[in-house]
Amino acid sequence: MPTTTVARIRPDDWRELRDVRLRALADAPSAFGSTLAREAAFPDDVWRERAAQGRTLLARTVPDGGPPDDGGPADDGGPTGNDRSPGPVVGIAAVVPSPDDATVAELVSVWVEPGARGSGVAASLLARADDLAAGLGARTLALWVTATNAPALRLYERAGFAPTGETQPLPSDPRLVELRMARRVAG
């Protein structure tokens, strides 16, 4: 059975970032504040810039006998040789600084390929997200989740996130409501 590695994106991963993000938006449009139509129209330079920021984690499958995810800190995104999994990208998550509070990092763009759900990929992404949040100096990791996305709500609760009581309309579909959840940054 394949295992999964989670590593910080590198600038040369921009095509994979674009492809997985567009798959995510196509698969779960009500889970994201953006739309497939909007992001499919982005020029390559936007994807290159996003990848160069190094704030995204990619989960990749590793064929049987490959190196398993060691659970250690995310790599620094620098060139370290041949440590990139040869397998396809099966999940994504990003961590960005909060525009309102330097002690808060925002977890965004979390998605796992349908065939990889329930296999621990999301939990691995969330564990590595703490590394990125800590690197930003954050003490709290927060997110917005669509209120009707029961599987995501359960995942975040299992990972220690708790509702804050805040709500807002989903930017891509204001008929839906998002709930705010947060937890202390581990480590």
C-alpha positions in Angstrom: 0.0 0.0 0.0 1.4 3.4 -0.9 2.4 5.8 1.8 2.3 9.6 1.7 4.9 12.3 2.1 4.1 16.0 2.8 6.6 18.7 1.9 6.7 22.4 1.5 6.2 23.5 -2.1 9.2 24.5 -4.2 9.2 27.1 -6.9 9.5 24.5 -9.6 6.3 22.8 -8.3 4.1 25.5 -9.7 2.5 23.3 -12.4 1.6 20.7 -9.8 0.2 23.4 -7.6 -1.9 24.7 -10.4 -3.2 21.3 -11.3 -4.1 20.2 -7.8 -5.7 23.5 -7.0 -7.9 23.3 -10.1 -8.8 19.7 -9.3 -9.8 20.8 -5.8 -12.0 23.6 -7.1 -13.6 21.3 -9.6 -14.2 18.5 -7.0 -15.5 20.7 -4.1 -16.6 24.1 -5.3 -18.5 24.9 -2.1 -15.4 24.3 0.1 -13.4 27.2 -1.2 -13.8 31.0 -1.3 -12.6 31.1 -4.9 -14.0 29.5 -8.1 -12.6 27.2 -10.8 -13.5 29.7 -13.5 -11.5 32.4 -11.7 -8.4 30.4 -11.0 -8.4 28.5 -14.3 -8.0 31.9 -16.0 -4.8 32.8 -13.9 -1.7 33.2 -16.0 1.3 31.0 -15.2 3.0 33.9 -13.4 0.3 33.8 -10.7 1.0 30.1 -10.1 4.8 30.7 -10.1 4.4 33.4 -7.5 2.2 31.3 -5.3 4.8 28.4 -5.4 7.7 30.8 -4.8 6.0 32.0 -1.6 6.6 28.6 -0.1 3.4 28.6 2.0 1.8 25.6 0.5 2.2 21.9 1.4 1.8 19.2 -1.2 1.0 15.6 -0.2 2.3 13.0 -2.6 1.9 9.3 -2.8 5.1 7.2 -2.5 5.1 3.8 -4.2 5.5 0.7 -2.0 9.0 0.6 -0.7 9.5 4.3 -1.0 10.4 6.6 1.9 7.5 7.1 4.4 6.6 10.5 5.9 8.8 10.7 8.9 6.5 13.1 10.7 9.3 15.5 11.2 9.3 19.2 10.3 8.5 20.3 6.8 11.5 20.8 4.6 12.7 24.3 4.0 11.8 24.3 0.3 15.5 24.7 -0.6 17.3 22.4 -3.1 18.3 19.3 -1.1 18.8 16.8 -3.9 16.5 13.9 -4.7 14.2 14.0 -1.7 10.9 14.7 -3.6 8.5 11.8 -3.8 8.1 10.5 -7.4 4.3 10.0 -6.9 1.4 12.2 -7.8 0.1 15.0 -5.7 -2.9 13.8 -3.7 -3.5 16.7 -1.3 -2.8 20.4 -0.6 -2.9 22.9 2.2 -1.6 26.4 2.6 -0.8 28.6 5.6 -0.8 32.4 5.3 -0.3 35.1 7.8 -3.5 36.7 9.1 -3.9 40.2 7.8 -5.4 41.3 11.2 -3.3 39.6 13.8 0.4 38.7 13.6 -0.1 35.9 16.2 -2.6 34.1 13.9 -1.9 32.1 10.8 -4.7 31.1 8.4 -5.1 27.5 7.2 -6.5 27.7 3.6 -7.0 25.6 0.5 -7.1 22.2 2.3 -8.1 19.4 0.0 -7.4 15.7 -0.5 -8.0 13.7 -3.7 -11.2 11.6 -3.2 -9.4 8.3 -3.6 -6.9 9.3 -0.8 -9.5 10.4 1.7 -9.6 8.5 5.0 -6.0 7.4 4.5 -4.3 9.9 6.9 -3.3 12.4 4.2 -5.4 15.3 5.7 -4.0 14.6 9.2 -0.5 14.7 7.8 -1.2 18.0 6.0 -2.6 19.5 9.2 0.4 18.4 11.3 2.8 20.0 8.8 0.7 23.1 8.7 1.7 23.8 12.3 5.3 23.9 11.2 4.5 26.6 8.6 2.4 28.6 11.2 5.2 28.4 13.8 7.6 29.7 11.1 5.4 32.7 10.7 5.6 33.3 14.4 1.9 32.4 14.9 0.5 31.0 18.2 -2.9 30.3 16.7 -3.9 28.4 13.5 -7.3 29.4 12.3 -9.5 28.5 9.4 -12.9 29.0 7.8 -15.0 25.9 6.9 -18.3 25.7 5.1 -21.0 24.8 7.7 -22.4 22.1 5.5 -19.1 20.3 5.0 -19.5 17.7 7.7 -16.5 15.6 6.8 -14.2 18.7 7.0 -15.8 19.8 10.3 -15.1 16.3 11.8 -11.5 16.3 10.5 -10.8 19.7 12.1 -12.4 18.8 15.4 -10.3 15.6 15.5 -7.3 17.8 14.9 -8.0 20.0 17.9 -9.8 22.9 16.1 -12.8 24.4 18.0 -15.5 26.8 16.7 -14.9 30.4 17.6 -18.5 31.5 17.2 -17.7 33.7 14.2 -19.5 33.1 10.9 -19.4 34.7 7.4 -20.9 34.1 4.0 -18.7 31.9 1.7 -17.2 34.4 -0.7 -17.7 32.2 -3.8 -21.4 31.4 -2.9 -22.8 33.8 -0.3 -25.8 31.5 0.2 -23.5 29.2 2.2 -22.2 30.0 5.6 -18.6 29.5 6.8 -17.7 28.8 10.4 -14.4 30.0 12.0 -12.4 27.4 13.9 -9.0 27.8 15.6 -6.4 25.9 17.7 -3.1 26.6 19.3 -0.1 26.0 17.1 1.5 22.7 18.2 5.2 22.6 19.0 
